[in-house]
Amino acid sequence: MFERIKEDIRSVFSRDPAARNAFEVLTTYPGLHAVMMHRLNHWLWGRGLCWLARLSSTLTRWLTGIEIHPAARIGRRFFIDHGMGVVVGETAEIGDDCTLYHGVTLGGTAWHKGKRHPTLASNVVVGAGAKVLGPITIGQGARIGSNAVVVKDVPDGATVVGIPGHIVQQAAEGGPVEHRQAISRKIGFDAYGVTRGMEDPVATAINLMLDHIHAMDTRMEDMCRILKEVGGEEAARLGDCRVEPSGKEAEQAGHEGLPSKIVD
């Protein structure tokens, strides 16, 4: 038991840069408390003490803001970051090394008994506020973007965003992590809590537009030079081939065009 607790604490350090020491993690991380209590509740549920297990899980929800049904099956090194509002249903199954952020729901879509909650394979990351609903399977290494609503199976290594969730990136078999990150940067998608060292998504999108504008300006300047080299009456009217902002645009872009004081 103590070895499993040590393993859980080490998993917090590997996924949360805010963690400072083991004592702080053990005493102040509600996600860790919820997982530790779930192991006890799951043990009680397996011994037929269902009411006691449900009572204990309810007390855990009051203390941590995290609701995990005692019957849910959870693997090793499971980490819930922040935790508030997380709900894990009765027939949910979670593999090893998975991460959930606050507001995540692993819920059902039907009232009948039997398997009605999702199954997460190993190394799955589910972003803040995402809803994964129904008896679906989320493949190994998949990433669910923040606030996505997923109701269909997700293949291994895929990234899902949107409502309803749709795949924006699917890793080729054996594809390197660097390639997946390059595709994410190309399409401007930066999901919460799924990669390290990624840029701000708004700044990334703006930089992509600026790069595209720069490429268009360069092509236009090249076309202008070629036309002037070919010659002709129209070529003489082209003037300077450099693409520059007009005087009014330059004035607005410069400091002279900005107000010296902003007031309400």
N, C-alpha and C positions, 0 to 999 in steps of 0.2 A: 504494500500500500504506500509506504513512504517513498519507495523508488518511483512509483507512478506520480506522486506529488512533485518530486524533484524534476521529473521529466516534463511535467506541465509547466513548472516555473521556468525551466530552460527554454521551452517553446515560446513563452512570453518575451523573454529577452531577445530571441531570434526574430520576433515580428513587431516589437514595439520599442522604438528607440527612446521613448520616454521612461522606460523602466530603469530604475537606478540600482536597486539592490533586492535581494531575495526577500528580506523582511517586509519591505514596502509592497512588493508584489503579493506576498502571501496575505497581507492584512488589508490591502486597499483595492484589490482588483475584483470587482463583482463578477466578471466573466469566469475567473478562476474559481471563485466561491460556488458559482452555479454549477460548474462542471464537477467539482468535488462532491457537492450535495447530490447531484444526479446519480453519481456512481452508487451512493448509499441508497437512494430511492429506487434505482433499477434493481439493486440486490433485493430489496424488500419486495418489489413487484414480482420478481422471479420466484420468491418463496411463498407467494400467495397472499402476502400482507398488502393487498392493493389499497385499502382505505388508508392505512398508515403511510404508504408511499405517496398517495395523493395529498394527504395532509402535509407531509414534509415538503413536497414540491410547491404547495401553495405558500407555505411559510418562506420558502426560498424565493418565490416570486415577490413577496412583500419586501424582502430584504434586499434583493438585487435588481428587481425590475425585469428579470429574465424568466420566462416560463418554458420549462422543458418537461414534457410528459414522461413519467417514470418508465413507460414501456419503450421509449425511443432508444435506438441502438447507436452508440457513439464510439468512434475509434480513439486511437491514442493521439496525444498532442493536439487536441482540439482547442482552439483559441477563440474566445468571443471578446472582441475589442469594444470598449465602452459599454456595450451590452444592453442598455435600456431599450425595452420594447421588443426584444428578440422572442420569437415564439417557435417552438419545435414541437410538431404534432406527434401523436401516439405511434404511428407506423413509420415515422421518418427513420432513415438510416444514414449515418454520417461516417465517412471513411477516415483514415489517418491523415494528420497534418492539414486539416481543413480550417478555414478562418471565416467567421461571420462578423459583420459589423452591426452597429446598432440599428434597430428597426427592421431587421430581417425576419421574414415569416416563411417557415417551411410548413405550409398548410395543405389542407385537403379541399377538394371541389365537390365532394359528394357526402351524403349522410349515411350511406350503407357501411356495414362493417367490412373488415378486410383491409387490404393494402390500399391506402388512399392518400398517402403523403410521399414526398419525393425521397429519392435515394441519391446521396452525394458520394461519388467515388473519392479517391485520395487526392490531396493537394488542390482542392477546390476553394476558391475565394468568392465570397458573396458580398457585394458592396452594400453600403448603408441604404436602408429603406427598400431593398429588393424583396420581391415576393416570388417564391418558387412554389407552385401550386400543383397538386395532383400527384398521382403515382408515376411520376416521370423519373428519368435517370439523368443526372448531370455527370458527364464523363470526367475522367481523370485529368487534372490540371486545368479544368475549365474555369472561366472567370465570368462572373455575373456583375454587370455594371450597376451603379447606384440607381435605385428607384425603378429598376427593370421589373417587368412582370413576365415570368417565364412559365409557360403551360405546356411546352413540348420538350422532348428529349434534346439534350445538348451533347454533341460528340466530344471526344477527348481533345483537350487543348484549345477549344473554341472560346471566343469572347462574345457575350450576348449583351445587348443594350436595348432600351426602348420599351414601349407599351403598345401592343404585345411584344415580348422579347424577340429579337431577330439577330442572327449571327452576323457580325461585322468583320470577324476575323476567324479563320479556321486554319489551324496549324497543319502543314503538310506532315506526312508521316516521317518522323525523325528530324523534322525541321528544327534549327537552332533557336534558342530563346531570343538571340539578337535579331533574327529575322522577324519574329513576331512583334518585337518592340518597334522595329523600323516601320512595319506596316501600320502599327497603332499611331506612330508619329505622322505618317503620311496622310492618314485619314482624319487626323485631329482628334482622336479618341483617347482620353486619359481617364480611365475608370478609377473611382476612389478606392484606395487601398489595395491595388492589384499589382503595382510595380513600384520599384524604388527609383528615386532620382529623376522622375519625369517632370517636364516643365509644366507651367500653368497652362490649362487648356485654352483659355482665351488668347493668351500671348502666343501660343503655338499656332492657333488658327490665323491670327493677324500676320505672323511671320510667314506663313505659307502664302497668304495673299500678296504680301510684299515681294516674296521671291518670284511669284508668278508675274507681277507687274514689272519687276526688273527684267525678267526674261523677255516679256513683250516689248519693252522699250529697246532692249538690245537688238531684237529682230527688226524693229522698225528703223532703227539707225542704220543697220546693215543694208536694208532694202533701199533706204534713201541714198546711201553712198553708191550702191550699185547703179541706181537710176542716173545719178549724176555722172558716173563714169561712162554710161551708155550714151548720154547726151540727148539733145533734142530740145524743142521749145518748152515742153513741160518741165524738163529737168532744170532749166534755168530759173524756174519759179519756186523751186524747193527750198532755197535758202539754207540756213544752218541745219545740219542733220541731227544735232544733239536735241534730245527730248528734255526740255526744261519747263518748269512751271511758269505761268504768266506772271507779270509784275504784281497783279492784285493777289494771286494765289501765294506768291512768295512773301508778300507783306503780311498776309493772314497767317502764314506758317511761321513767320519769324516772331521774335519777342516783341517787336514794335506793334504787331497786330493783336497782342494779347492784352486783356485788361489788367491793370496794375493791382486791382483789388476786386475780390469777389464778395458780394453781399447777398443776403437773403432777400 
